[in-house]
Amino acid sequence: MHKMPFIDNVVFSILDRYFMNIYYYSSVG
């Protein structure tokens, strides 16, 4: 099914960083 594991990894890492930023700012701010 997964023909582009590299693209999936990039998207996953970007989403992970994005949600970590949301969590950080919501907890700090």
C-alpha positions, 0 to 999 in steps of 0.5 A, a space after each residue: 500500500 505504501 509506495 512512498 515511505 519517505 514521504 510518509 516519514 516526512 509528513 509524520 515528522 512535520 505533523 509531530 512537530 506541529 502538534 508538539 508546538 501546539 501542546 507546548 504553547 497551550 501548556 505554557 501560555 
